Amino acid sequence: MNFFRSLTQSRRTALPAPTETRVTVPLNGQETVVVLRRHPRARRLKLQVDGKLGLPVLTLPPGVSEAEGLSFLNRNAGWTQKRMETLPDKVDLAPGVIMPFRGRDFQIDHQPDARGTVTVDGDRLIVSGGVDHLSRRVTDFCKKEAKAAIKPLAGQFAADLNRKPSRISIRDQRTRWGSCASNGDLSFSWRLILAPPHILDYVVAHEVAHLVHMNHSPAFWKTVEQIYPDYDRARDWLGSHGTRLHRIG
């Protein structure tokens, strides 16, 4: 069994990596930049509006031409336009900006001579150093805080299921909140630290449950419920507010 599992994983690894190009096309009478993403594992055409980029992303599976993809895009032009129009405003990390952190609003307070890099003081995030480095410093701080919150929680949830993650990493995933690889590696978006704590708890429980079921079957959701019973409320919150988090930074 181990041999066949290794063989399957090596075949997956051998597949080409996804590639992206940007094209400008007329959409509802307006020139619009669209990201064309070719994914070797995609099974169907997929259209979404990327909250972080603020652009439509069209995923093309193998064997589907660019012309077919753009025809699909045109047929869904109305939906795409509505999604673009309802995107929350982009929030750049800059002095004076209000941003969420652990579900609360904090103001970025730039104090060049302050000690440390980023410290929490009441409802302020005090950031030291040059303003050119402020955005990176805030992002690095959030990544560190996300890792500190997620790693022990993932270990706890996994132990509850008699499982153990292979590795836990924090990334800037563009659309996904987390992922679980077939080898047991777990990956999470640092932006979860911006959300209320129970949202982070849910996403960690969700990905840990994939260590047991690599699907979204009824058995999977029962496993999620076993370690995080109130998952429905958190899932609904992400559906309503998640895009806002992708528009920060």
Secondary structure, 3 states (H helix, E strand, C coil): CHHHHHHHHHHHHHCCCCEEEEEEEEECCEEEEEEEEECCCCCCCEEEEECCCCEEEEEECCCCCHHHHHHHHHHCHHHHHHHHHCCCCCECCCCCCEEEECCEEEEEEECCCCCCCEEEECCEEEECCCHHHHHHHHHHHHHHHHHHHHHHHHHHHHHHCCCCCCEEEEECCCCCCEEECCCCEEEEEHHHHHCCHHHHHHHHHHHHHCCCCCCCCHHHHHHHHHHCCCHHHHHHHHHHHHHHHHCEC
